[in-house]
Amino acid sequence: MSSMNANAASDRLAADFVAFSVQAGVLRFGEFKTKAGRLSPYFFNSGLFDDGAKLGRLAEFYARRLLASGIEFDMLFGPAYKGITLAAASAVELARLGRSVPFCHNRKEAKDHGEGGLMVGAPLKGRVVVIDDVITDGASKRESVELIRAAGAEPVAVLIAMDRMERGGRDDNLSARSAVEDFEREFGMPVLSIANLSDLMQYLRSNDDPDLAAHFARVAAYRERYGV
């Protein structure tokens, strides 16, 4: 596939994902307080991919984005807790597409009975992709990278659903980079996303539904203030 065709397919995938997330009620508009205490005009809650049909469709997007990236990988890792379901569902979809790979996840607390330890699933080895929903402050992904490296495996990428493209810090001292950019800079590996804030704005800008299109100005103003 040529570079132009690959970019077009990537844009289409992102546009389809944003539309799916809105239709599923996972991507909502209004006024929401973020972890940083900001009032955001939109909110992405992956916990609302809460039935088999929605989760299966979500897994399609994760698998297609990962395969299209061209990144070489041997297994998936899902950080507790949301990443567990996402990594498992993505592994099922990859197998359906003809690429069966092992996966594992961590526990929040180590077990002192049974098999014990922090890890559940296949042994961590080879090139590992971390699967999660978003990066807020990057803490759980940093922990994931440390766990993977401690096991002697190589973390090669993080794959998330939505990149808010938002700077961290206080309003009077905003970071020059987003949490995603900080993570990439710190660990020297790419953070892939199925879609990002630019894709969301394009969806709103071009939408025929006036109720949805009406949210564009507020989202644009929020990005102007906090975005990268």
N, CA, C and O of each residue as an XYZ file, in Angstrom:
912
protein
N       0.854     -1.199      0.000
C       0.000      0.000      0.000
C       0.884      1.241      0.000
O       1.827      1.326      0.786
N       0.592      2.204     -0.871
C       1.383      3.428     -0.935
C       1.190      4.243      0.320
O       0.233      4.034      1.065
N       2.124      5.200      0.563
C       2.034      6.061      1.739
C       0.734      6.852      1.743
O       0.107      7.025      2.788
N       0.327      7.337      0.556
C      -0.908      8.125      0.474
C      -2.122      7.268      0.806
O      -3.014      7.705      1.533
N      -2.157      6.044      0.274
C      -3.271      5.150      0.564
C      -3.285      4.728      2.023
O      -4.349      4.590      2.626
N      -2.093      4.520      2.591
C      -2.000      4.137      4.001
C      -2.517      5.256      4.890
O      -3.220      5.001      5.868
N      -2.173      6.499      4.553
C      -2.660      7.634      5.346
C      -4.171      7.778      5.228
O      -4.847      8.075      6.213
N      -4.698      7.570      4.035
C      -6.143      7.660      3.832
C      -6.866      6.585      4.635
O      -7.908      6.845      5.235
N      -6.306      5.371      4.642
C      -6.917      4.284      5.411
C      -6.870      4.586      6.900
O      -7.817      4.293      7.630
N      -5.750      5.181      7.357
C      -5.620      5.546      8.770
C      -6.638      6.604      9.161
O      -7.259      6.516     10.220
N      -6.810      7.615      8.295
C      -7.795      8.658      8.562
C      -9.209      8.088      8.605
O     -10.025      8.494      9.432
N      -9.493      7.147      7.710
C     -10.816      6.526      7.669
C     -11.063      5.719      8.926
O     -12.160      5.743      9.484
N     -10.047      5.006      9.371
C     -10.165      4.216     10.595
C     -10.469      5.125     11.783
O     -11.340      4.817     12.596
N      -9.747      6.250     11.882
C      -9.962      7.201     12.972
C     -11.366      7.789     12.914
O     -12.041      7.888     13.939
N     -11.811      8.181     11.716
C     -13.142      8.764     11.564
C     -14.221      7.755     11.946
O     -15.191      8.106     12.618
N     -14.058      6.516     11.524
C     -15.030      5.478     11.864
C     -15.056      5.225     13.365
O     -16.114      4.982     13.945
N     -13.881      5.285     13.991
C     -13.811      5.044     15.433
C     -14.504      6.159     16.215
O     -15.234      5.883     17.168
N     -14.286      7.400     15.828
C     -14.949      8.512     16.513
C     -16.459      8.379     16.377
O     -17.183      8.533     17.361
N     -16.942      8.097     15.175
C     -18.380      7.940     14.956
C     -18.935      6.792     15.792
O     -19.996      6.925     16.402
N     -18.229      5.675     15.824
C     -18.644      4.525     16.633
C     -18.691      4.884     18.115
O     -19.631      4.505     18.813
N     -17.688      5.609     18.598
C     -17.629      5.970     20.015
C     -18.777      6.888     20.411
O     -19.328      6.762     21.505
N     -19.139      7.815     19.519
C     -20.278      8.699     19.787
C     -21.574      7.898     19.798
O     -22.402      8.058     20.695
N     -21.748      7.039     18.802
C     -22.975      6.238     18.708
C     -23.126      5.289     19.894
O     -24.242      5.013     20.334
N     -22.011      4.796     20.405
C     -22.035      3.870     21.544
C     -22.203      4.591     22.869
O     -22.361      3.942     23.903
N     -22.174      5.922     22.864
C     -22.308      6.684     24.099
C     -21.043      6.729     24.927
O     -21.073      7.108     26.097
N     -19.921      6.339     24.317
C     -18.636      6.320     25.017
C     -17.971      7.695     24.950
O     -17.306      8.117     25.896
N     -18.154      8.378     23.841
C     -17.645      9.725     23.655
C     -18.828     10.684     23.784
O     -19.742     10.668     22.960
N     -18.801     11.517     24.825
C     -19.939     12.370     25.150
C     -19.521     13.829     25.193
O     -18.346     14.160     25.354
N     -20.511     14.685     25.045
C     -20.269     16.120     25.025
C     -21.114     16.800     26.093
O     -22.238     16.384     26.376
N     -20.555     17.852     26.679
C     -21.223     18.571     27.762
C     -20.197     19.319     28.577
O     -19.432     20.119     28.037
N     -20.172     19.067     29.876
C     -19.166     19.671     30.754
C     -18.725     18.619     31.753
O     -19.524     18.132     32.552
N     -17.451     18.274     31.702
C     -16.907     17.193     32.508
C     -15.612     17.651     33.174
O     -14.776     18.299     32.544
N     -15.456     17.314     34.437
C     -14.220     17.658     35.149
C     -13.188     16.567     34.907
O     -13.456     15.390     35.147
N     -12.020     16.953     34.435
C     -10.957     16.000     34.176
C     -10.164     15.723     35.452
O     -10.366     16.374     36.477
N      -9.259     14.747     35.371
C      -8.396     14.426     36.502
C      -7.569     15.630     36.923
O      -7.231     15.781     38.097
N      -7.243     16.492     35.951
C      -6.465     17.702     36.235
C      -7.321     18.839     36.785
O      -6.806     19.913     37.093
N      -8.634     18.602     36.907
C      -9.519     19.629     37.444
C     -10.043     20.606     36.403
O     -10.675     21.602     36.755
N      -9.793     20.339     35.133
C     -10.279     21.215     34.073
C     -11.711     20.836     33.696
O     -12.123     19.688     33.864
N     -12.460     21.808     33.188
C     -13.804     21.536     32.689
C     -13.717     21.300     31.192
O     -13.538     22.235     30.412
N     -13.845     20.048     30.802
C     -13.695     19.645     29.408
C     -15.063     19.565     28.733
O     -16.032     19.128     29.354
N     -15.153     19.982     27.470
C     -16.426     19.896     26.749
C     -16.708     18.503     26.182
O     -17.742     18.286     25.551
N     -15.796     17.569     26.405
C     -16.050     16.201     25.951
C     -15.386     15.223     26.918
O     -14.479     15.579     27.670
N     -15.864     13.984     26.874
C     -15.334     12.968     27.787
C     -15.374     11.619     27.085
O     -16.394     11.251     26.502
N     -14.271     10.882     27.139
C     -14.169      9.544     26.553
C     -14.064      8.540     27.692
O     -13.081      8.546     28.433
N     -15.067      7.677     27.839
C     -15.099      6.696     28.926
C     -15.144      5.295     28.340
O     -16.215      4.801     27.988
N     -13.983      4.652     28.234
C     -13.913      3.333     27.598
C     -14.643      2.269     28.398
O     -14.942      1.200     27.865
N     -14.940      2.536     29.672
C     -15.692      1.581     30.471
C     -17.096      1.359     29.945
O     -17.754      0.392     30.327
N     -17.567      2.244     29.069
C     -18.907      2.123     28.506
C     -18.952      1.264     27.238
O     -20.018      1.093     26.647
N     -17.811      0.726     26.820
C     -17.831     -0.363     25.837
C     -18.182     -1.624     26.632
O     -17.328     -2.471     26.891
N     -19.457     -1.726     27.010
C     -19.827     -2.625     28.092
C     -20.701     -3.807     27.689
O     -21.361     -4.404     28.539
N     -20.714     -4.148     26.411
C     -21.366     -5.398     26.029
C     -20.536     -6.073     24.942
O     -19.586     -5.489     24.421
N     -20.899     -7.299     24.610
C     -20.080     -8.075     23.688
C     -19.941     -7.452     22.314
O     -18.862     -7.479     21.721
N     -21.034     -6.888     21.801
C     -20.991     -6.308     20.457
C     -20.065     -5.103     20.408
O     -19.253     -4.975     19.492
N     -20.188     -4.208     21.407
C     -19.344     -3.009     21.421
C     -17.880     -3.367     21.665
O     -16.984     -2.794     21.045
N     -17.642     -4.308     22.561
C     -16.261     -4.700     22.846
C     -15.624     -5.369     21.637
O     -14.451     -5.140     21.341
N     -16.394     -6.192     20.944
C     -15.874     -6.835     19.745
C     -15.517     -5.825     18.662
O     -14.488     -5.951     18.000
N     -16.370     -4.831     18.489
C     -16.105     -3.786     17.498
C     -14.885     -2.975     17.907
O     -14.053     -2.635     17.066
N     -14.774     -2.664     19.197
C     -13.618     -1.925     19.693
C     -12.328     -2.691     19.401
O     -11.332     -2.110     18.969
N     -12.361     -3.995     19.642
C     -11.171     -4.820     19.407
C     -10.747     -4.778     17.941
O      -9.555     -4.826     17.638
N     -11.720     -4.688     17.029
C     -11.385     -4.562     15.611
C     -10.522     -3.332     15.363
O      -9.537     -3.393     14.627
N     -10.899     -2.209     15.985
C     -10.135     -0.973     15.795
C      -8.717     -1.094     16.351
O      -7.756     -0.665     15.712
N      -8.592     -1.680     17.543
C      -7.260     -1.857     18.124
C      -6.393     -2.729     17.206
O      -5.256     -2.376     16.894
N      -6.940     -3.863     16.781
C      -6.157     -4.795     15.967
C      -5.780     -4.178     14.628
O      -4.641     -4.319     14.183
N      -6.709     -3.506     13.989
C      -6.423     -2.906     12.682
C      -5.380     -1.792     12.797
O      -4.503     -1.679     11.940
N      -5.465     -0.968     13.850
C      -4.474      0.095     14.035
C      -3.091     -0.500     14.282
O      -2.097     -0.023     13.734
N      -3.032     -1.539     15.103
C      -1.734     -2.142     15.403
C      -1.126     -2.781     14.161
O       0.058     -2.585     13.890
N      -1.903     -3.531     13.411
C      -1.373     -4.176     12.219
C      -0.961     -3.157     11.163
O       0.033     -3.347     10.461
N      -1.728     -2.076     11.056
C      -1.411     -1.048     10.058
C      -0.159     -0.255     10.415
O       0.455      0.364      9.546
N       0.221     -0.272     11.698
C       1.374      0.525     12.137
C       2.693     -0.001     11.591
O       3.659      0.751     11.460
N       2.735     -1.279     11.275
C       3.974     -1.883     10.800
C       4.947     -2.234     11.907
O       6.049     -2.708     11.629
N       4.564     -2.013     13.159
C       5.450     -2.325     14.289
C       5.545     -3.838     14.472
O       4.532     -4.538     14.466
N       6.751     -4.326     14.631
C       6.969     -5.747     14.871
C       6.733     -6.047     16.343
O       7.317     -5.396     17.210
N       5.881     -7.028     16.631
C       5.573     -7.350     18.023
C       5.332     -8.849     18.170
O       4.977     -9.537     17.212
N       5.536     -9.340     19.404
C       5.373    -10.762     19.694
C       4.226    -11.047     20.647
O       3.694    -12.158     20.650
N       3.824    -10.056     21.469
C       2.749    -10.281     22.421
C       2.161     -8.954     22.884
O       2.695     -7.885     22.586
N       1.042     -9.038     23.624
C       0.344     -7.876     24.153
C       0.380     -7.895     25.677
O       0.410     -8.952     26.307
N       0.376     -6.691     26.251
C       0.325     -6.550     27.711
C      -0.776     -5.552     28.071
O      -0.836     -4.460     27.504
N      -1.645     -5.924     29.010
C      -2.720     -5.039     29.440
C      -2.538     -4.604     30.881
O      -2.602     -5.440     31.782
N      -2.307     -3.298     31.129
C      -2.175     -2.814     32.510
C      -3.501     -2.920     33.261
O      -4.556     -2.594     32.717
N      -3.442     -3.376     34.508
C      -4.655     -3.416     35.335
C      -5.176     -1.985     35.535
O      -4.366     -1.093     35.784
N      -6.484     -1.723     35.440
C      -7.511     -2.726     35.216
C      -8.091     -2.683     33.795
O      -8.322     -3.735     33.200
N      -8.325     -1.507     33.252
C      -8.982     -1.422     31.946
C      -8.184     -2.109     30.852
O      -8.760     -2.672     29.921
N      -6.876     -2.066     30.957
C      -6.047     -2.669     29.928
C      -6.179     -4.177     29.836
O      -5.861     -4.767     28.804
N      -6.648     -4.810     30.913
C      -6.792     -6.271     30.903
C      -7.801     -6.691     29.841
O      -7.503     -7.522     28.983
N      -8.993     -6.113     29.906
C     -10.039     -6.447     28.934
C      -9.631     -6.050     27.525
O      -9.883     -6.787     26.572
N      -9.001     -4.886     27.391
C      -8.632     -4.389     26.067
C      -7.579     -5.275     25.407
O      -7.667     -5.561     24.213
N      -6.591     -5.707     26.177
C      -5.555     -6.582     25.616
C      -6.134     -7.944     25.249
O      -5.807     -8.494     24.197
N      -6.995     -8.494     26.110
C      -7.599     -9.794     25.825
C      -8.461     -9.729     24.569
O      -8.361    -10.596     23.700
N      -9.311     -8.702     24.470
C     -10.182     -8.568     23.305
C      -9.366     -8.357     22.029
O      -9.703     -8.898     20.975
N      -8.303     -7.578     22.126
C      -7.449     -7.332     20.960
C      -6.753     -8.612     20.515
O      -6.596     -8.851     19.318
N      -6.336     -9.437     21.475
C      -5.691    -10.709     21.134
C      -6.665    -11.633     20.407
O      -6.286    -12.322     19.460
N      -7.922    -11.643     20.853
C      -8.942    -12.459     20.184
C      -9.133    -11.988     18.740
O      -9.200    -12.805     17.822
N      -9.221    -10.665     18.541
C      -9.429    -10.127     17.203
C      -8.213    -10.371     16.312
O      -8.366    -10.706     15.138
N      -7.019    -10.209     16.851
C      -5.818    -10.494     16.067
C      -5.809    -11.948     15.609
O      -5.439    -12.241     14.472
N      -6.217    -12.859     16.493
C      -6.273    -14.272     16.118
C      -7.298    -14.487     15.005
O      -7.064    -15.272     14.086
N      -8.428    -13.792     15.088
C      -9.453    -13.902     14.046
C      -8.915    -13.432     12.698
O      -9.311    -13.934     11.646
N      -8.003    -12.454     12.749
C      -7.402    -11.917     11.531
C      -6.188    -12.727     11.067
O      -5.534    -12.372     10.087
N      -5.894    -13.819     11.783
C      -4.798    -14.688     11.374
C      -3.476    -14.432     12.053
O      -2.447    -14.963     11.634
N      -3.490    -13.611     13.113
C      -2.243    -13.289     13.829
C      -2.441    -13.586     15.321
O      -2.697    -12.675     16.108
N      -2.324    -14.847     15.702
C      -2.507    -15.233     17.099
C      -1.239    -14.957     17.896
O      -0.172    -15.484     17.581
N      -1.361    -14.129     18.929
C      -0.211    -13.802     19.780
C      -0.609    -13.975     21.242
O      -1.786    -13.832     21.575
N       0.335    -14.278     22.116
C       0.038    -14.388     23.545
C      -0.199    -13.013     24.162
O       0.174    -11.987     23.593
N      -0.832    -13.013     25.347
C      -1.013    -11.766     26.081
C      -0.943    -12.049     27.577
O      -1.123    -13.182     28.024
N      -0.679    -10.999     28.330
C      -0.690    -11.114     29.782
C      -1.070     -9.774     30.389
O      -1.168     -8.766     29.689
N      -1.283     -9.774     31.692
C      -1.588     -8.534     32.411
C      -1.030     -8.623     33.815
O      -0.645     -9.695     34.282
N      -0.993     -7.488     34.477
C      -0.518     -7.448     35.851
C      -1.686     -7.362     36.829
O      -2.816     -7.055     36.448
N      -1.394     -7.637     38.074
C      -2.329     -7.398     39.162
C      -1.917     -6.112     39.864
O      -0.763     -5.693     39.778
N      -2.856     -5.491     40.555
C      -2.499     -4.328     41.359
C      -1.681     -4.737     42.581
O      -0.810     -3.997     43.038
N      -1.982     -5.944     43.110
C      -1.245     -6.445     44.276
C      -0.847     -7.888     44.012
O      -1.624     -8.663     43.454
N       0.363     -8.244     44.413
C       0.847     -9.600     44.191
C       0.072    -10.602     45.037
O      -0.276    -10.314     46.182
N      -0.201    -11.786     44.471
C      -0.833    -12.875     45.221
C       0.236    -13.647     45.990
O       1.359    -13.817     45.514
N      -0.128    -14.110     47.182
C       0.814    -14.920     47.947
C       0.339    -16.371     48.022
O       0.811    -17.147     48.853
N      -0.617    -16.734     47.125
C      -1.092    -18.113     47.069
C      -1.283    -18.492     45.599
O      -1.129    -17.661     44.704
N      -1.624    -19.772     45.368
C      -1.767    -20.210     43.981
C      -0.464    -20.045     43.231
O       0.606    -20.389     43.733
N      -0.567    -19.503     41.998
C       0.652    -19.296     41.211
C       1.456    -18.111     41.711
O       2.634    -17.970     41.380
N       0.807    -17.234     42.528
C       1.497    -16.107     43.132
C       1.941    -15.061     42.119
O       1.712    -15.194     40.917
N       2.579    -14.024     42.636
C       3.172    -13.011     41.777
C       2.216    -11.942     41.301
O       1.035    -11.922     41.649
N       2.774    -11.046     40.483
C       2.023     -9.907     39.946
C       1.440    -10.167     38.565
O       0.494     -9.491     38.162
N       1.985    -11.132     37.832
C       1.636    -11.299     36.436
C       0.677    -12.463     36.225
O       0.740    -13.479     36.918
N      -0.213    -12.291     35.249
C      -1.181    -13.329     34.883
C      -1.133    -13.504     33.360
O      -1.122    -12.522     32.617
N      -1.104    -14.750     32.909
C      -1.123    -15.007     31.477
C       0.210    -15.527     30.970
O       0.981    -16.135     31.713
N       0.468    -15.277     29.694
C       1.692    -15.780     29.063
C       2.925    -15.101     29.653
O       2.847    -13.954     30.092
N       4.049    -15.789     29.666
C       5.289    -15.166     30.153
C       5.676    -13.974     29.283
O       5.536    -14.010     28.061
N       6.158    -12.932     29.925
C       6.607    -11.751     29.193
C       7.933    -12.054     28.487
O       8.943    -12.342     29.129
N       7.906    -11.984     27.159
C       9.141    -12.183     26.408
C       8.978    -11.612     25.012
O       7.862    -11.452     24.518
N      10.095    -11.310     24.389
C      10.068    -10.759     23.050
C       9.642     -9.303     23.036
O       9.845     -8.575     24.007
N       9.049     -8.888     21.929
C       8.636     -7.493     21.713
C       7.180     -7.335     22.139
O       6.295     -8.032     21.643
N       6.950     -6.415     23.060
C       5.646     -6.307     23.719
C       4.987     -4.968     23.408
O       5.628     -3.919     23.475
N       3.703     -5.017     23.067
C       2.896     -3.810     22.894
C       1.953     -3.685     24.089
O       1.236     -4.627     24.426
N       1.962     -2.523     24.719
C       1.067     -2.233     25.837
C      -0.249     -1.698     25.287
O      -0.251     -0.760     24.489
N      -1.367     -2.285     25.704
C      -2.688     -1.892     25.230
C      -3.464     -1.250     26.367
O      -3.633     -1.862     27.422
N      -3.942     -0.012     26.166
C      -4.733      0.660     27.197
C      -5.708      1.623     26.534
O      -5.760      1.713     25.307
N      -6.496      2.356     27.357
C      -7.513      3.227     26.757
C      -6.988      4.632     26.469
O      -7.163      5.135     25.359
N      -6.359      5.264     27.432
C      -5.843      6.624     27.266
C      -4.538      6.754     28.043
O      -4.176      5.870     28.820
N      -3.841      7.859     27.826
C      -2.728      8.243     28.694
C      -3.091      9.572     29.322
O      -3.269     10.573     28.629
N      -3.199      9.574     30.650
C      -3.500     10.808     31.377
C      -2.201     11.408     31.901
O      -1.726     12.422     31.391
N      -1.632     10.775     32.920
C      -0.327     11.224     33.415
C       0.782     10.235     33.068
O       1.955     10.485     33.349
N       0.406      9.105     32.451
C       1.398      8.127     32.011
C       1.894      7.190     33.090
O       2.763      6.359     32.826
N       1.357      7.301     34.323
C       1.898      6.523     35.441
C       1.762      5.020     35.228
O       2.728      4.283     35.428
N       0.581      4.552     34.827
C       0.390      3.105     34.673
C       1.220      2.561     33.513
O       1.675      1.418     33.556
N       1.420      3.376     32.476
C       2.226      2.927     31.350
C       3.707      2.874     31.738
O       4.429      1.985     31.287
N       4.160      3.808     32.561
C       5.542      3.751     33.053
C       5.753      2.472     33.869
O       6.769      1.792     33.726
N       4.787      2.161     34.718
C       4.871      0.932     35.517
C       4.909     -0.290     34.598
O       5.651     -1.239     34.851
N       4.107     -0.263     33.535
C       4.082     -1.380     32.588
C       5.446     -1.572     31.926
O       5.936     -2.695     31.808
N       6.048     -0.472     31.501
C       7.361     -0.549     30.861
C       8.386     -1.138     31.829
O       9.208     -1.965     31.434
N       8.342     -0.722     33.077
C       9.283     -1.240     34.075
C       9.083     -2.737     34.292
O      10.057     -3.483     34.398
N       7.816     -3.184     34.360
C       7.530     -4.607     34.555
C       8.026     -5.429     33.364
O       8.614     -6.497     33.536
N       7.783     -4.922     32.165
C       8.186     -5.636     30.954
C       9.700     -5.748     30.879
O      10.233     -6.817     30.581
N      10.389     -4.658     31.146
C      11.853     -4.680     31.083
C      12.443     -5.538     32.187
O      13.455     -6.207     31.979
N      11.819     -5.525     33.363
C      12.321     -6.338     34.468
C      12.226     -7.823     34.153
O      13.003     -8.627     34.669
N      11.265     -8.185     33.298
C      11.107     -9.590     32.900
C      12.046     -9.974     31.762
O      12.072    -11.131     31.343
N      12.821     -9.007     31.259
C      13.751     -9.285     30.177
C      13.154     -9.158     28.792
O      13.783     -9.527     27.801
N      11.909     -8.622     28.719
C      11.255     -8.416     27.428
C      11.469     -6.968     26.982
O      12.008     -6.147     27.724
N      11.038     -6.674     25.756
C      11.257     -5.349     25.175
C       9.929     -4.666     24.856
O       9.217     -5.113     23.957
N       9.574     -3.587     25.574
C       8.384     -2.824     25.199
C       8.669     -2.026     23.936
O       9.648     -1.282     23.879
N       7.815     -2.174     22.914
C       8.095     -1.518     21.632
C       7.091     -0.432     21.282
O       7.364      0.397     20.413
N       5.931     -0.416     21.938
C       4.926      0.606     21.639
C       3.819      0.543     22.679
O       3.635     -0.461     23.367
N       3.095      1.636     22.770
C       1.848      1.687     23.540
C       0.742      2.012     22.547
O       0.900      2.891     21.700
N      -0.375      1.305     22.652
C      -1.524      1.555     21.784
C      -2.710      1.957     22.647
O      -3.143      1.197     23.513
N      -3.233      3.156     22.406
C      -4.383      3.655     23.163
C      -5.534      3.950     22.198
O      -5.347      4.009     20.982
N      -6.722      4.132     22.766
C      -7.898      4.416     21.942
C      -7.940      5.876     21.520
O      -8.100      6.178     20.337
N      -7.796      6.791     22.487
C      -7.991      8.216     22.204
C      -6.859      9.044     22.798
O      -6.573      8.958     23.992
N      -6.225      9.841     21.959
C      -5.198     10.791     22.402
C      -5.844     12.168     22.492
O      -6.234     12.749     21.479
N      -5.954     12.688     23.723
C      -6.571     14.003     23.926
C      -5.668     15.146     23.470
O      -6.130     16.282     23.370
N      -4.392     14.874     23.193
C      -3.445     15.892     22.703
C      -3.452     17.106     23.629
O      -3.508     18.248     23.173
N      -3.395     16.849     24.914
C      -3.598     17.898     25.920
C      -2.358     18.073     26.783
O      -1.752     17.097     27.225
N      -1.992     19.315     27.015
C      -0.834     19.613     27.856
C      -1.153     19.408     29.331
O      -2.281     19.624     29.775
N      -0.150     18.991     30.071
C      -0.305     18.832     31.505
C       0.060     20.108     32.242
O       0.344     21.138     31.630
N       0.049     20.024     33.570
C       0.422     21.162     34.393
C      -0.755     22.020     34.803
O      -1.896     21.766     34.418
N      -0.457     23.041     35.591
C      -1.486     23.989     36.048
C      -1.748     25.019     34.958
O      -0.944     25.207     34.045
N      -2.891     25.676     35.079
C      -3.254     26.664     34.061
C      -2.218     27.769     33.931
O      -2.024     28.315     32.845
N      -1.547     28.104     35.037
C      -0.554     29.175     34.992
C       0.854     28.664     34.688
O       1.810     29.439     34.641
N       0.969     27.352     34.481
C       2.286     26.776     34.186
C       2.106     25.493     33.378
O       2.447     24.406     33.843
N       1.573     25.626     32.176
C       1.280     24.466     31.352
C       2.556     23.871     30.766
O       3.495     24.586     30.414
N       2.564     22.557     30.674
C       3.683     21.859     30.049
C       3.748     22.214     28.569
O       2.734     22.538     27.952
N       4.943     22.150     28.012
C       5.103     22.409     26.575
C       4.641     21.225     25.742
O       4.388     21.365     24.545
N       4.529     20.045     26.378
C       4.174     18.831     25.661
C       2.975     18.149     26.310
O       2.633     18.425     27.460
N       2.346     17.257     25.555
C       1.254     16.458     26.094
C       1.822     15.275     26.874
O       3.023     15.009     26.825
N       0.948     14.569     27.595
C       1.378     13.378     28.323
C       1.909     12.322     27.362
O       2.867     11.616     27.679
N       1.296     12.213     26.195
C       1.764     11.262     25.190
C       3.159     11.644     24.708
O       4.036     10.786     24.609
N       3.368     12.915     24.409
C       4.682     13.362     23.936
C       5.748     13.187     25.019
O       6.882     12.810     24.723
N       5.381     13.461     26.272
C       6.319     13.257     27.379
C       6.715     11.790     27.491
O       7.883     11.465     27.703
N       5.727     10.910     27.345
C       6.004      9.472     27.442
C       6.935      9.035     26.310
O       7.914      8.331     26.554
N       6.638      9.445     25.079
C       7.484      9.080     23.943
C       8.901      9.591     24.131
O       9.867      8.899     23.811
N       9.020     10.790     24.644
C      10.337     11.402     24.862
C      11.113     10.652     25.939
O      12.318     10.436     25.808
N      10.417     10.255     27.008
C      11.076      9.583     28.132
C      11.519      8.171     27.785
O      12.607      7.746     28.173
N      10.670      7.436     27.048
C      10.947      6.013     26.828
C      11.403      5.683     25.415
O      11.774      4.541     25.144
N      11.386      6.652     24.510
C      11.891      6.412     23.167
C      11.113      5.386     22.389
O      11.686      4.635     21.600
N       9.801      5.341     22.600
C       8.956      4.420     21.847
C       7.672      5.136     21.446
O       7.259      6.080     22.119
N       7.038      4.703     20.366
C       5.841      5.400     19.906
C       4.609      5.087     20.745
O       4.469      3.987     21.281
N       3.722      6.067     20.851
C       2.383      5.859     21.381
C       1.428      5.979     20.191
O       1.271      7.055     19.614
N       0.805      4.879     19.841
C      -0.169      4.852     18.757
C      -1.554      5.128     19.340
O      -1.842      4.746     20.474
N      -2.392      5.778     18.578
C      -3.785      5.958     19.007
C      -4.703      5.638     17.847
O      -4.369      5.879     16.687
N      -5.868      5.091     18.174
C      -6.851      4.828     17.130
C      -7.348      6.158     16.568
O      -7.530      6.301     15.359
N      -7.563      7.120     17.450
C      -7.999      8.455     17.036
C      -7.452      9.476     18.022
O      -6.978      9.120     19.101
N      -7.521     10.751     17.642
C      -7.056     11.812     18.536
C      -7.998     13.013     18.470
O      -9.029     12.975     17.799
N      -7.631     14.060     19.166
C      -8.495     15.234     19.233
C      -8.722     15.861     17.859
O      -9.816     16.355     17.586
N      -7.728     15.850     17.004
C      -7.900     16.378     15.650
C      -8.983     15.614     14.895
O      -9.788     16.207     14.178
N      -8.994     14.290     15.065
C     -10.016     13.469     14.415
C     -11.402     13.794     14.969
O     -12.378     13.849     14.221
N     -11.483     14.005     16.270
C     -12.760     14.369     16.887
C     -13.260     15.701     16.349
O     -14.445     15.841     16.047
N     -12.368     16.682     16.226
C     -12.775     17.991     15.724
C     -13.225     17.915     14.268
O     -14.173     18.592     13.870
N     -12.543     17.091     13.478
C     -12.948     16.919     12.091
C     -14.341     16.293     12.010
O     -15.148     16.673     11.162
N     -14.616     15.342     12.886
C     -15.931     14.709     12.934
C     -17.018     15.740     13.250
O     -18.071     15.752     12.612
N     -16.760     16.597     14.230
C     -17.739     17.615     14.594
C     -17.898     18.655     13.490
O     -19.011     19.087     13.189
N     -16.790     19.049     12.897
C     -16.818     20.087     11.861
C     -17.649     19.658     10.656
O     -18.357     20.470     10.059
N     -17.556     18.392     10.307
C     -18.199     17.914      9.085
C     -19.531     17.209      9.330
O     -20.107     16.642      8.402
N     -20.031     17.238     10.579
C     -21.226     16.465     10.900
C     -22.495     17.168     10.439
O     -22.630     18.384     10.575
N     -23.417     16.395      9.896
C     -24.692     16.944      9.422
C     -25.693     17.147     10.555
O     -26.700     17.835     10.389
N     -25.406     16.542     11.707
C     -26.298     16.691     12.855
C     -25.989     18.023     13.542
O     -24.899     18.174     14.095
N     -26.916     19.000     13.528
C     -26.622     20.308     14.116
C     -26.331     20.245     15.609
O     -25.575     21.069     16.125
N     -26.916     19.284     16.305
C     -26.662     19.154     17.747
C     -25.213     18.779     18.009
O     -24.602     19.269     18.959
N     -24.660     17.905     17.162
C     -23.250     17.526     17.303
C     -22.335     18.639     16.813
O     -21.350     18.975     17.470
N     -22.662     19.206     15.662
C     -21.832     20.268     15.091
C     -21.721     21.461     16.037
O     -20.726     22.186     16.016
N     -22.740     21.661     16.861
C     -22.747     22.797     17.791
C     -21.656     22.698     18.850
O     -21.296     23.701     19.466
N     -21.130     21.495     19.066
C     -20.086     21.317     20.084
C     -18.701     21.715     19.560
O     -17.759     21.834     20.343
N     -18.571     21.918     18.255
C     -17.255     22.169     17.672
C     -16.569     23.383     18.289
O     -15.390     23.313     18.633
N     -17.288     24.495     18.433
C     -16.673     25.734     18.921
C     -16.105     25.553     20.327
O     -15.023     26.059     20.625
N     -16.826     24.837     21.196
C     -16.353     24.639     22.576
C     -15.136     23.722     22.616
O     -14.202     23.951     23.384
N     -15.155     22.684     21.784
C     -14.003     21.782     21.738
C     -12.787     22.515     21.163
O     -11.665     22.328     21.633
N     -13.016     23.350     20.146
C     -11.915     24.119     19.544
C     -11.331     25.101     20.556
O     -10.113     25.272     20.619
N     -12.182     25.743     21.344
C     -11.705     26.689     22.355
C     -10.898     25.971     23.442
O      -9.895     26.490     23.932
N     -11.346     24.788     23.802
C     -10.618     23.994     24.810
C      -9.238     23.596     24.272
O      -8.237     23.668     24.986
N      -9.203     23.180     23.013
C      -7.918     22.813     22.430
C      -6.996     24.032     22.335
O      -5.794     23.916     22.576
N      -7.540     25.182     21.993
C      -6.734     26.396     21.911
C      -6.079     26.702     23.247
O      -4.954     27.198     23.292
N      -6.778     26.408     24.329
C      -6.268     26.713     25.661
C      -5.290     25.646     26.184
O      -4.272     25.966     26.798
N      -5.619     24.390     25.929
C      -4.851     23.314     26.561
C      -4.142     22.386     25.574
O      -3.308     21.584     25.996
N      -4.438     22.465     24.303
C      -3.937     21.494     23.361
C      -2.511     21.737     22.898
O      -1.927     22.798     23.119
N      -1.971     20.704     22.242
C      -0.647     20.797     21.624
C      -0.814     20.783     20.119
O       0.175     20.853     19.388
